[in-house]
Amino acid sequence: MDARLAALLNLLELERLENDLFRGASRDIGAPQVFGGQVLGQALRAAYATVEQQRFVHSLHAYFLKRGDFTAPIVYFVDRSRDGHSFSSRRITAIQYGAQIFHMAASFQLLQSGVEHQLPMPPVPPPEEIADEATPTAPVLEQLPDKLRQYFRHERPFEFRRIDPATLSLASSAASMPAPAAPALQYFWIRTVDRLPPDDALHRCLLAYVSDFHLLSTATLPHRALFATGRRQMASIDHAMWFHAPVRVDEWFLYAMDSPSASGSRGFARGSIFARDGRLIASTAQEGLMRLIGADDTGERP
């Protein structure tokens, strides 16, 4: 297995300290704090260890309370809130240096059949026609703020292929927007860099991990000239996720993201995740801090 992916799987393997108490390592991915997706994935992994094997996560709702330190381990406490006939509810608290840094509620369900419908997948080109943009080119890297440059230089266990919404008919409004603004919309084809075992719980934990990439940045696109200056403060506040169908993260899936609103120094973004065959497999939503520091060049003040 590819070493980058093997390292991520190892990160999701938690040490069981007690029946409902777990400890996980942290990893530096180039951000100034623990990556939110890591805490999401590890917390979900801890919750999975406390439910029956036949039950699968169908939703989670999380809040990021404090910045995590990637140089120290994180302890996860799972509260077995309820085990019903069809559903199990868990509350997971992440602790570092004796303080809560994160908490999450997750719900698990036995497989059941029922009526079905879904929104259609956006018409986008296949991943084979899109360039791999996991790492920007050297000239682009040199134009980025130091923190972003450090972030992009870390190798990823996922492939990301970004589709420019301006080239799609459903994003034709981009042509009417003044440069360098862009519509609050972006699409990525994503998959792991190597194959994985057919473990549905593992794939859902990895999808939770990768769902935190690029989501909040969607809300900055209409204001990217301001946010590209580096005079900014961004952090995830919360993260919600709903799983609609079985997941395979080692096969291409489309992450379609949009941002309906930004206000009060907060940006709101949502995402729809589609399997390559068009099935809607998950939905996400996130609100995050989007604060500009100081006055910008236009004289406007955040």
Secondary structure, 3 states (H helix, E strand, C coil): CCHHHHHHHHHHCCEEEECCEEEECCCCCCCCCCCHHHHHHHHHHHHHCCCCCCEEEEEEEEEECCCCCCCCCEEEEEEEEEECCCEEEEEEEEEECCEEEEEEEEEEEECCCCCCCCCCCCCCCCHHHCCCCCCCCHHHHHHCCHHHHHHHCCCCCEEEEEECHHHCHHHHHHHHCCCCCCCCEEEEEEEECCCCCCCHHHHHHHHHHHCCCCCHHHHHHHHHHHHCCCCEEEEEEEEEEEECCCCCCCCCEEEEEEEEEEECCEEEEEEEEEECCCCEEEEEEEEEEEEECCCCCCCCCC
